[in-house]
Amino acid sequence: MTDIAPRKCARWLRIAAQVVFLAVLLWAVRRYLSTALADLEDYDWELHPEWLVLAGVLYLVGLLPCAWFWRRLLFRFDQEPRSSDVLRAYYIGHLGKYVPGKAMVVVLRTVMLREKQVDTTVAAVTVMYETLTMMAVGAAVAGLLVALWWSEQMWTILIAVGLMCVAIVPTLPPVFRWLARLVGMGRSDPRVAERLARFGYGELIVGWFTIAGGWFVLGLSLWAVLQGIGVKDFPLLQNWPLCTAAVSLAVVAGFLSLIPGGAGVRESILLPLLAPELGATVALGAALLLRVVPKPIEQSMLLSAVIPVYNEVDSLPALYDQVVLIAEDKRFDLEIVFVDDGSRDGSWDVIERLAAADPRVHGIRFRRNFGKAAALNAGFAEAQGEVVVTLDADLQDDPAEIPRFVDQIEQGLDVVSGWKKVRHDPWHKVLPSRVFNYMVSKLTGVHLHDHNCGLKCYRSEVLGEVRLYGELHRFIPVLAHARGFSVGELVIQHRPRQHGHSKYGVARFIKGFLDLLTVKFLTGFGQRPLHFLGSIGLIFFLIGSLGLFWLAIDWTANWFSPSADHIPLHQRPAVLYSAAAMLLGGQLLSIGIVAELITAYTGRDRDTYSITERTAPAIISHPSVYWLLIALSIGSVTGRILAVDSVDTLALEKHLRREDPNRELQRPFLSANDRSRWCTVRALVEHGTYQIDEVIQERGWDTIDMVKHDGHLYSSKPPLLATLIAAEYWVLHQITGSTLGESPHALGRFMLATINIPALLVCFLLLVSIVERYGNSDWGRIFVIAAATWATLMTTFAATLNNHLIAAAAATAALWATLRIWQDGSRRLDEFVLAGAAAAFCAANELPALSLAAACTLAIFWKAPRQAIIGFVPAAAVVAGAFFATNYAAHGSMIPPYAHREEGENWYDYEYERNGRTIHSYWQNRSGIDLGEASPVIYAVNVLVGHHGVFSLTPVWLLSFLGLGLMLTAEDRSLRWIALAILGLSVVCFAFYLSRPLIDRNYGGTTSGFRWMMWFAPLWLFGMLPAADAAAERRWARAICLVLLMFSVLSVAYPTWNPWTHPWLWDASEWMGWM
């Protein structure tokens, strides 16, 4: 039935490719060794073979702990390869380090484990983590050696420490999880995200200690090598930083090219081989280019998996994981069609969740239980694949067998049926099944051992010609064979049932026997029913004719010789029996068979089931849209930061130079609010004090946000944030030798980018996680992320150094961690620590956020008091301690400087000398909108819906309160509590600001909105979700939402790069003459 010539050709091609690859590998090893020996030309050396043999043995022994750590990681990902296979893959894969570029290490190990049915993605990510950990330990050892070797040179120690940090940071579990997701893991596959979450600090600690032991043995191996070549004082550490960077670049290139969705293993092999000619940077670029290719070059097959489901709620997630794992490993284009045959245990809810997370999943739901044949028929109608595979949902069929079935289809078979040669069922199910299969094979001529097996594979053409009803699903191979399709069989692994119980009983075999008669008729006489009906008619006619003929002879004989005992014909039942046998029997059978034919060939496929619901098609891949929005937002913020120099020069420098040609701007930031913290940062690093007296004397570094006590000037801002930022400035100052006074634009822009962009990323990434968890529609989720990235003042203020964006990032982290604890029942200690630290840090930057910290504390203590005491409280205490300690170190007082405004101790009442002039405190004679608003009513109107209004400048927040109202009606009681808490916090903070005394009743300078409420952004975005989901169902509602979003984006983008400018409503009001 199949042609084996293509298989032989493919086999020889694979052998040839392996030979070529081995030859290239040997060439690369030879080239590497030649280069290494060339380094010894300037030294006297002599080979000692015994030392080299010992070095080789020690080298292999030193790799054992690393291989063991890699095996541990594989087990954490539910992969269970044999230790011998792991060790073999590790040792042979390690040969890849001799190939220029060293990315072949990742490639070889992944290829070898792939042969052992280990997921390619898992192999790649574990190899990457083990490699990064090994490099981090090696970098730490090398850094310590360099620090000890050149301890007199401070710059060398700093570089060594910096490189150690660069090598260590990617191994931290949160960073590595983020990097893995960044390159594409876990976007469309929830199981990958769940498995990535298993990377914890336990693995990091075990890995460090294990690999440190391996490095010790490898160090002994290196010492043995030196003894083997007999060279003293060989400069081993001559270029180790450069070598480490090259290895990192190459390993990352190999890692990126192996992630599913980009290039495959074969393409990845080309990268390290071309690295000597292209260079490491070009090789990495090629890897990234291959990474973004949506599909491999060769056309992959669309495989449809049709899975009938009846009360299998516990089995569905695992089954989905296994099917997706096999499809990704074999690079099949996949679609999964779940058909819920009237389940009553929540199976449909699981199917909906899977379909929402993965656009490849489709779901069909029946109104009631119609049977497996109807479910398969509906699934076949939905399937679009070239090859269709069917599986039972009870996990007894192993999805790992699917590639073998597809191979048989590619080799020429049309139908492939599974054979559970070794069954894990009780004997009272196995024995009747064997009897039934024997009868089917004998009666139909299709000799299969297991007609009942749920794991079958078909070409799509077969299913287009076979129609199912009743219990005919088990006879698809028979029906296909009758139409001329080729049928084959494969022995498969049968697994014991893990969840639930069997849905079949004795009635199944009775129905199967009756359907067998139907199949026999359809396959034997389906296209020639007259032969069958004619045979029956002839038999009955012959019986009736013989009966009547015998009666006629008997009557004739009695007529010629009458007898007194003769019974007249009209009294004899034989006449009626003959007529009934000939007429009624043939008529009834003929009518039944004709009805069977009409039903089979016309209408049974239309009336056997009724669909009540389908999963909505995932037309939009929302994770990709999220990243698009985030990228656009980050790009716009970066552009604003980079525009600081040009805007500064164009807007002000020309005007100033007209008055004084020698005068030029020396500051990169126009706002006095912004400069206040910059002055503290400079004073700490350049003068070792919080006093800014000397800094403000420089041209362009004056500020109005100051206080004065003990005869010195200080920033009026709490010193905690400036102290943290000063640490980065100190490192930059030590490395470059420059100061913000000398290079304000270069250093300032770099620091802004490294402070504010990570803060924005924290907000955006955590918000993505929240909307994925709580959103119910693609449109709603995307709308909320669009609002986060484009319609809040967070991006506006990201171009300056301020506490508002930092507080918003901390509030986002606190919200995420609290939701994980309150709603998802998480008890991970690191999430309690994150909640405590983030809530306290938010309050340290925005005083009213103490209400958020209190709400988080109450919620977490309510849910898990023990973990709250162990994790939440200490983390919050550390941040609070740092806040009060920096206040005391700077000002000798625990409370922040802006709070000292009492009579007799008003730190804002001061004057100072600057460039020969006496300058009085700005706060003694304020002007403009900084002056206290006389009317509290007007102030409230302007703060809420006026020229600085929260809801007029960013009207998208109106949806948040509408959504919180909807959330109060949710069935989930815990969600109602969350909505009530957010509404309560909002009311409390609005009341706090609107009830401020006259001196504080201002609009925050010439700012672009009521910036003091910015830390509410993540809370209100979470509350916006229900409203956005509700709007997704109505066109007019979506239009209103988009209009609100448009005006919000207008307000956010209006200030260009400097947020301390008038809002557009203020400028419009002035233009109209209303102000």
C-alpha positions, -999 to +999 in steps of 0.1 A: +000+000+000+029+024+005+061+032-014+092+028+008+115+045-017+110+080-003+117+066+032+150+051+021+160+083+003+152+104+034+172+079+056+203+082+034+199+120+033+198+121+071+229+099+073+247+122+048+237+152+068+251+137+100+284+128+083+287+164+070+279+178+104+304+155+121+331+165+096+324+202+103+324+196+140+358+178+138+371+206+117+360+232+142+376+213+171+409+210+152+408+247+144+401+255+181+430+234+192+453+248+166+444+283+179+450+273+215+484+258+206+494+289+187+490+309+219+520+289+233+545+299+206+561+325+228+566+300+257+588+270+264+565+241+267+567+203+269+539+178+268+533+154+297+506+129+286+499+115+320+489+150+333+467+156+302+449+123+308+443+133+344+431+167+332+406+150+309+393+127+336+390+157+360+372+176+333+346+149+328+342+146+366+338+184+369+309+183+344+290+157+364+275+182+389+264+205+361+247+176+343+230+166+375+217+202+380+204+201+344+186+168+350+170+184+381+157+212+360+142+188+335+124+170+363+110+203+374+094+206+340+078+171+343+103+156+319+117+122+330+146+112+308+170+085+320+201+097+337+222+080+311+205+099+283+209+132+301+246+125+308+252+115+272+235+146+259+254+168+283+288+154+274+283+153+236+266+186+237+295+201+255+316+194+224+296+223+209+318+247+229+346+240+204+325+253+175+331+290+170+303+309+187+296+281+213+258+282+206+262+246+194+261+236+231+224+245+233+217+230+199+234+196+204+218+190+238+184+199+226+186+177+195+198+147+215+171+150+241+145+156+214+152+120+202+142+109+237+108+125+234+117+155+256+100+187+247+122+210+226+111+241+245+118+225+279+152+213+267+162+247+254+151+267+284+167+243+309+199+243+289+199+280+289+193+283+327+220+257+335+244+275+311+237+309+326+241+295+361+274+279+352+286+312+336+275+332+366+294+310+390+324+311+367+322+349+364+319+352+402+351+331+406+369+350+379+358+383+393+371+375+427+404+364+412+407+397+393+398+417+423+424+399+444+450+401+415+447+438+409+433+450+442+452+483+440+433+495+410+398+506+419+385+507+383+394+471+378+375+460+409+345+480+398+346+464+363+349+430+378+320+436+402+299+450+373+306+420+351+298+396+380+265+414+385+257+412+348+264+375+348+244+369+380+213+389+374+199+368+345+200+337+368+177+353+393+143+334+389+121+365+383+146+379+358+149+346+340+112+341+339+108+376+324+135+370+298+119+337+288+085+354+284+101+382+265+114+359+238+080+343+233+076+315+259+042+313+276+023+337+253-001+313+238+006+282+260-005+285+297+014+253+306+047+270+297+039+300+319+030+276+347+062+256+344+083+288+343+068+297+376+086+266+390+119+284+387+124+295+423+153+305+445+156+269+456+169+259+422+192+289+422+208+280+455+211+243+446+226+253+412+251+276+427+264+252+453+264+222+428+281+241+400+305+257+424+317+221+432+320+214+395+340+245+390+364+235+417+371+202+399+373+221+366+399+243+382+419+213+391+416+201+355+430+234+343+459+231+368+465+196+354+465+211+318+492+236+329+512+207+343+507+187+311+521+214+289+548+224+314+543+262+310+547+286+339+531+320+343+507+315+314+483+345+313+450+326+317+431+357+328+444+379+300+411+384+282+385+367+304+359+395+303+359+395+265+357+358+264+328+357+289+309+383+268+314+364+236+302+332+252+271+350+266+263+365+232+266+332+214+246+312+239+218+338+238+219+336+200+214+298+202+187+302+228+167+327+208+169+306+177+156+275+195+125+290+210+093+277+193+078+301+168+112+310+152+138+288+135+141+252+142+171+230+152+185+226+117+184+263+110+200+270+144+230+248+135+239+272+107+244+302+131+274+290+151+290+275+120+288+309+103+299+328+134+336+328+125+328+345+092+299+367+102+310+377+137+291+373+170+270+404+165+258+394+130+252+359+142+230+372+170+212+394+145+206+364+123+192+345+153+168+374+161+157+376+125+150+339+124+132+343+158+106+367+144+098+345+113+063+334+120+066+299+105+094+276+094+104+277+058+090+243+050+052+240+049+039+224+081+008+202+082-024+214+098-034+188+123-069+188+138-074+170+171-111+162+176-118+152+212-153+143+224-159+152+260-184+139+285-178+148+322-140+149+320-133+182+338-102+169+356-086+154+325-089+183+301-061+206+312-035+177+312-048+164+279-045+199+263-009+203+277+001+169+262-014+175+228+001+210+225+035+197+237+036+170+209+024+195+182+051+221+191+078+195+193+069+181+159+062+215+144+026+207+135+001+236+129-025+226+154-062+231+161-080+213+189-118+208+187-134+199+220-170+187+216-189+188+249-215+160+247-238+174+274-214+173+303-227+184+337-194+186+357-180+219+345-161+206+315-174+234+293-160+260+317-125+244+312-130+244+274-139+281+274-108+290+295-086+270+271-102+286+241-098+321+256-061+315+263-053+297+230-068+307+196-061+271+184-088+257+206-124+255+194-153+243+215-187+230+207-214+223+233-244+200+228-278+207+245-278+172+259-259+140+256-263+128+220-236+101+219-200+099+207-208+095+171-227+127+170-199+145+189-173+132+164-196+142+135-198+178+148-161+178+154-153+166+119-175+193+105-156+219+125-121+206+118-101+223+090-070+202+091-055+181+063-051+153+089-077+146+117-069+127+148-094+116+174-087+109+210-107+101+241-107+128+268-100+103+296-062+104+292-060+067+285-049+075+249-013+088+249-010+119+226+027+111+222+016+084+197+001+111+173+034+116+153+035+079+145+000+080+132+007+111+111+038+093+097+016+064+085-007+089+068+022+106+051+034+072+039+001+065+020-025+052+044-059+069+046-071+056+080-049+045+109-065+028+139-049+022+172-045-012+189-044-013+226-024-045+227-019-043+265-050-029+281-054-015+316-091-023+320-109-050+340-114-084+325-152-079+322-145-051+297-116-067+279-132-101+271-164-088+255-143-063+236-122-090+221-152-111+211-168-080+195-136-072+176-134-108+163-170-107+151-165-074+133-133-085+116-150-118+104-183-101+092-167-070+075-134-084+063-115-055+079-091-072+102-083-049+130-076-059+165-093-030+182-122-014+164-132+004+196-099+023+201-106+061+204-072+070+189-075+071+152-061+092+124-078+101+091-072+121+059-097+148+057-110+133+024-122+102+043-143+121+067-159+140+039-174+107+025-183+089+058-214+100+078-220+089+113-250+083+135-260+060+163-229+042+175-212+039+141-181+059+152-163+026+160-169+014+124-153+043+106-124+021+093-150-004+080-171+023+062-139+039+048-126+005+036-159-001+018-154+031-001-119+021-012-097+039+013-066+021+027-067+012+064-038+004+087-032-003+124-006+007+150+001-008+184-002+020+210+004+025+247-028+022+268-027+041+301-049+035+331-077+060+338-065+088+361-098+107+368-134+098+368-149+065+357-158+047+325-190+059+307-197+026+290-216-005+302-234-036+289-257-015+268-228-004+247-221-040+234-258-046+226-259-013+206-227-022+190-240-056+178-271-040+163-250-014+146-227-042+133-258-055+113-264-021+100-228-017+089-228-051+073-258-041+052-244-007+044-211-021+033-225-051+015-256-037-002-254+001+003-251+008-034-272-022-046-302-026-023-322-044-050-300-074-047-307-077-010-344-070-013-347-092-044-331-121-025-355-117+004-384-114-020-374-146-038-370-165-006-404-155+007-420-159-027-405-194-030-418-204+005-452-191-003-453-207-037-442-241-023-469-238+003-496-229-021-484-255-046-486-282-019-521-270-010-531-270-047-519-306-052-537-317-020-570-300-032-567-316-066-561-350-052-591-347-029-612-335-059-605-367-078-609-389-047-630-371-021-625-380+015-647-373+045-617-362+066-604-336+041-604-301+055-615-274+030-589-249+020-607-219+036-604-237+069-567-245+067-542-220+083-515-230+058-531-207+032-528-177+055-493-187+066-481-189+031-496-156+020-485-138+052-450-153+048-448-142+012-465-108+014-462-094+049-427-106+058-412-094+025-431-061+027-421-053+062-384-061+056-384-042+024-400-012+040-375-013+069-345-016+047-357+012+024-362+034+054-326+025+066-312+035+032-332+067+030-321+077+065-285+068+060-281+087+027-302+117+033-309+132+067-293+115+097-263+138+099-287+168+102-309+156+131-286+136+154-275+165+176-283+201+186-255+226+193-263+252+221-230+271+223-196+275+207-165+292+220-158+326+204-130+325+179-099+341+192-095+364+162-072+388+180-039+375+195-041+399+224-007+392+240+009+405+208-013+436+208-002+442+244+034+441+234+027+464+205+010+490+228+038+487+254+065+491+227+048+522+213+045+537+247+080+529+258+093+543+224+073+575+229+087+580+264+123+573+252+117+598+224+106+624+249+137+618+270+160+620+240+143+653+230+152+670+262+184+684+247+168+697+215+137+711+232+159+728+258+181+744+232+154+754+208+129+767+233+151+787+257+188+788+248+183+811+219+163+836+240+189+836+268+218+840+244+202+872+230+206+887+264+240+872+272+259+855+243+281+836+269+251+823+287+238+788+280+215+763+298+233+740+321+203+719+333+184+692+314+151+697+333+129+728+333+108+722+364+119+734+398+100+704+412+121+681+391+154+698+399+148+696+437+156+658+437+184+662+412+201+687+435+199+662+464+213+634+442+242+657+432+248+668+467+250+632+481+274+620+455+296+651+449+296+666+484+286+637+507+257+656+523+219+662+518+226+700+519+221+715+485+236+750+493+265+745+469+246+728+441+220+756+437+247+782+432+256+767+398+239+783+368+207+765+359+204+744+391+182+767+412+150+753+426+120+766+445+111+733+462+134+739+492+133+741+529+158+756+553+168+746+588+200+747+609+213+773+584+213+751+554+190+745+524+175+711+516+151+697+491+115+697+504+110+662+491+114+631+513+150+620+508+144+582+504+139+582+466+168+607+460+190+584+482+182+554+460+188+573+428+221+586+442+234+550+443+231+548+405+247+582+400+276+572+422+283+542+400+281+563+368+303+589+384+329+563+394+330+547+359+329+579+338+344+605+361+317+629+349+292+648+370+257+661+363+270+696+364+295+689+336+273+665+315+238+672+326+221+660+294+241+628+288+240+615+324+205+629+330+190+612+300+207+579+308+195+580+344+160+589+334+158+560+310+172+535+336+148+547+363+115+555+346+114+529+318+117+500+343+090+516+364+067+517+334+075+482+325+066+470+360+033+488+356+025+475+322+037+439+326+018+434+359-013+450+344-011+426+315-011+397+340-041+412+359-063+418+328-055+383+314-067+369+347-098+390+353-108+402+318-136+384+300-133+397+264-104+404+240-117+438+233-120+447+270-085+435+278-069+453+249-088+485+257-076+485+293-040+480+283-044+507+256-056+530+284-027+521+306-001+527+279-015+558+263-042+574+284-027+580+318-003+606+330+022+579+339+038+582+304+037+620+306+056+621+338+081+594+327+102+622+311+110+637+345+124+626+379+094+624+402+078+603+429+044+599+411+054+574+385+074+554+411+044+554+434+022+541+406+046+513+399+047+503+436+009+505+437+007+481+407+030+456+424+010+458+456-023+453+437-009+423+418+005+406+448-026+413+469-049+399+442-027+368+440-031+363+478-067+374+482-083+361+450-061+332+439-052+318+473-015+320+467+007+314+498+041+320+482+064+339+506+079+361+479+045+375+470+038+384+506+072+402+507+064+420+475+030+431+487+045+445+519+074+462+503+054+477+474+026+490+496+050+506+520+071+521+492+040+536+476+031+552+508+067+565+512+063+583+479+027+594+482+014+601+518-023+594+510-012+559+498-011+550+535-047+541+529-036+516+502-011+501+526-037+498+553-062+481+529-035+456+517-025+449+553-061+442+563-068+420+533-036+399+537-040+395+574-076+384+568-065+357+544-032+345+557-022+360+591+008+336+596+024+344+562+016+381+567+036+381+599+065+362+583+067+380+549+044+411+546+052+428+579+090+425+578+091+438+542+069+468+550+089+474+581+122+475+561+108+501+537+093+521+565+126+520+584+145+532+553+120+561+549+123+573+585+161+566+586+167+588+555+145+615+569+165+615+602+199+613+584+190+643+562+170+665+586+174+651+621+136+645+622+116+614+614+089+632+596+094+645+560+106+681+555+074+694+539+055+687+571+075+714+590+053+744+585+041+753+620+045+787+634+079+791+649+093+761+629+083+769+593+111+755+572+095+772+541+101+807+556+137+814+545+160+836+524+194+829+509+222+844+489+228+833+453+253+850+430+253+882+451+215+884+453+192+878+482+164+855+472+133+850+493+114+818+495+089+814+467+064+800+492+062+833+510+047+850+480+033+824+456+015+834+424-005+819+396-022+786+401+002+777+429-017+803+450-043+787+472-078+786+456-101+808+476-133+788+470-133+752+480-162+746+456-144+760+426-113+740+437-133+708+438-149+715+404-116+721+388-099+691+404-127+668+393-141+681+360-124+715+354-092+727+339-071+703+360-099+677+364-092+641+368-123+632+348-122+660+323-086+657+312-086+618+314-123+610+310-115+573+305-115+571+343-153+575+342-153+539+329-134+528+360-161+538+384-188+524+361-168+491+361-164+492+399-202+495+401-206+465+379-181+446+400-202+452+431-229+431+414-206+402+406-214+367+419-178+364+433-180+378+468-143+384+470-145+406+438-172+426+455-149+433+484-121+444+461-145+468+443-157+482+476-121+487+488-111+506+456-142+528+458-135+535+495-099+544+488-109+567+460-135+585+481-111+588+510-083+603+490-105+626+470-119+639+503-084+643+517-073+665+488-105+685+485-106+693+522-070+706+524-065+741+540-062+772+519-024+770+518-025+736+502-054+742+479-035+745+447-033+725+414+002+712+418+021+739+399+016+744+362+012+707+359-007+687+333-034+674+356-041+664+392-009+644+395-013+635+432-039+609+422-017+592+397-009+563+420-046+553+416-040+544+380-035+506+384-065+504+408-088+523+384-075+503+354-084+471+373-119+486+379-122+495+343-122+459+332-159+450+338-170+482+320-148+475+290-160+439+288-196+451+289-189+476+262-173+449+240-208+435+233-223+467+220-211+489+191-224+522+205-207+514+239-174+507+222-177+540+203-182+559+235-152+542+251-130+550+222-141+587+223-132+588+260-099+571+252-091+596+225-096+627+247-075+610+274-047+604+250-049+640+239-044+652+274-015+629+280+003+638+248-004+675+249+026+685+272+051+670+247+080+661+270+076+685+300+046+676+322+049+709+342+030+729+316-006+741+314-032+714+305-050+719+272-082+727+290-065+756+308-050+769+276-083+765+257-101+784+285-076+812+284-079+814+246-117+816+250-114+843+276-129+823+304-098+824+326 
